[in-house]
Amino acid sequence: MRRRALLGVVAGGLVALGACAVGARGVRAAGAPGASGVLYTVRLGTNPLAVAIDAHTARAFVAGSNNTVSVLDARSGTVVRTILVGRNPAALAVDAATGRTFVANSSSDSVSVLTASL
């Protein structure tokens, strides 16, 4: 299953947004507006489901069907850490004011809250 999302890349204080596809093989980001090609491809567990961007910290949060959220450095595409959350994380949202990331866990009827210090 492939889902379309918006991926932000932060460099030099600028935020460039590009389309990305989230599928079984990872997150594939398109280039900045006007550019062509893939910036990077990140392999993540099984079946990444959703992406949320914290433009302030240049972190991308990717929910996976393996009950984890992978935290990526949006500048380089490297995995910073992987966090165990509730069952089947299906949606993510970043609160720009607090820097917290909220993860809706569909199969455990819960919400995980990740702190800004990640």
JOFEN-V676998 format. One record per pair of residues at least 4 apart in sequence whose ideal C-beta (glycine too) atoms are under 8 Angstrom apart, sorted by the first residue. I is the first residue (numbers start at 0). J is the second residue. Records with the same first field share a line. If there is no record, write none. Layout:
I: J ; J
This chain:
0: 22 ; 23 ; 46
1: 20 ; 21 ; 22
2: 20 ; 21 ; 22 ; 48 ; 49
3: 18 ; 19 ; 20 ; 21
4: 18 ; 19 ; 20 ; 21 ; 26 ; 49 ; 50
5: 16 ; 17 ; 18 ; 19 ; 50 ; 52
6: 16 ; 17 ; 18 ; 19 ; 26 ; 28 ; 29 ; 50 ; 52 ; 59 ; 73
7: 14 ; 15 ; 16 ; 52 ; 54 ; 59 ; 73
8: 14 ; 15 ; 16 ; 17 ; 28 ; 31 ; 38 ; 73 ; 74
9: 13 ; 14 ; 15 ; 54 ; 57 ; 73 ; 74
10: 15 ; 74
14: 54
15: 31 ; 32
16: 31 ; 32
17: 28 ; 29 ; 30 ; 31 ; 32 ; 34 ; 38
18: 29
19: 26 ; 27 ; 28 ; 29 ; 50
20: 26 ; 27
21: 26 ; 47 ; 48 ; 49 ; 50 ; 61
22: 27 ; 46 ; 47
23: 45 ; 46 ; 47
24: 40 ; 42
25: 40 ; 41 ; 42 ; 43 ; 47
26: 40 ; 41 ; 43 ; 47 ; 50 ; 59 ; 61 ; 71
27: 37 ; 40
28: 37 ; 38 ; 39 ; 40 ; 76
29: 36 ; 37 ; 38
30: 34 ; 35 ; 36 ; 37 ; 38
31: 38
38: 76
39: 75 ; 76
40: 76
41: 61 ; 69 ; 71 ; 76 ; 77 ; 78
43: 47 ; 61 ; 63 ; 69 ; 78
44: 63 ; 64 ; 65 ; 67 ; 69 ; 81
45: 63 ; 64 ; 65
46: 63 ; 64 ; 65
47: 61 ; 62 ; 63 ; 64 ; 69
48: 62 ; 63 ; 64 ; 88 ; 89
49: 61 ; 62 ; 88 ; 89 ; 90 ; 91
50: 59 ; 60 ; 61 ; 62 ; 91
51: 59 ; 60 ; 91 ; 92 ; 93 ; 100
52: 58 ; 59 ; 60 ; 73 ; 93
53: 57 ; 58 ; 59 ; 60 ; 93 ; 95 ; 98 ; 100 ; 115
54: 95
55: 95 ; 98
56: 98 ; 115
57: 72 ; 73 ; 74
58: 70 ; 71 ; 72 ; 73 ; 79 ; 117
59: 70 ; 71 ; 72 ; 73
60: 68 ; 69 ; 70 ; 71 ; 91 ; 93 ; 100 ; 102 ; 113
61: 68 ; 69 ; 71
62: 67 ; 68 ; 84 ; 88 ; 89 ; 90 ; 91 ; 102
63: 67 ; 68 ; 69 ; 88
64: 87
66: 83 ; 84 ; 85 ; 86 ; 87 ; 88 ; 104
67: 81 ; 82 ; 83 ; 84 ; 88
68: 81 ; 82 ; 84 ; 88 ; 91 ; 100 ; 102 ; 111 ; 113
69: 78 ; 80 ; 81 ; 82
70: 78 ; 79 ; 80 ; 81 ; 82 ; 113 ; 117
71: 76 ; 77 ; 78 ; 79
72: 76 ; 77 ; 79
79: 117
80: 117
82: 111 ; 113 ; 117
84: 88 ; 102 ; 104 ; 111 ; 113
85: 102 ; 104 ; 106 ; 107 ; 109 ; 110 ; 111
86: 104 ; 105 ; 106 ; 107
87: 104 ; 105 ; 106 ; 107
88: 102 ; 103 ; 104 ; 105 ; 111
89: 103 ; 104 ; 105
90: 102 ; 103
91: 100 ; 101 ; 102 ; 103
92: 100 ; 101
93: 98 ; 99 ; 100 ; 101
94: 98 ; 99 ; 100 ; 101
97: 115
98: 114 ; 115
99: 112 ; 113 ; 114 ; 115
100: 112 ; 113 ; 117
101: 110 ; 111 ; 112 ; 113
102: 110 ; 111 ; 112 ; 113
103: 110
104: 108 ; 109 ; 110 ; 111
113: 117
